[in-house]
Amino acid sequence: MTDLDELSDGEYTAVIDTIEDGFATVFFERDGEEVGSTVIDANELPTDARHADAIFIVEITGNEISTMGYEPEETETRKQDAQDRFDRLSSRPPRDDDS
């Protein structure tokens, strides 16, 4: 687990991993790479974004989240991309004797 004080000021993509017992585990990404994580009170999240895999754009300033914007379109895009990967991986490859 990373504290926010280990992240430099700036913009990050935040992904909700889980929400349990009123707390959300959040992973932070920058340039497509995971750079840290923390746990926040789920009540700080918009109601419609209190679910696993919700995507946010956050601004970290002075070791705190200064702004947080829910990205429903990006959330849906990532969900669909993951489902597409799962579908491709779970389909049986054709056998040589298949027509």
Secondary structure by P-SEA (a helix, b strand, c coil): ccccccccbbbbbbbbccccccccbbbbbcccccccccccccccccccccccccccbbbbccccccbbbbbaaaaaaaaaaaaaaaaaaaccccccccc
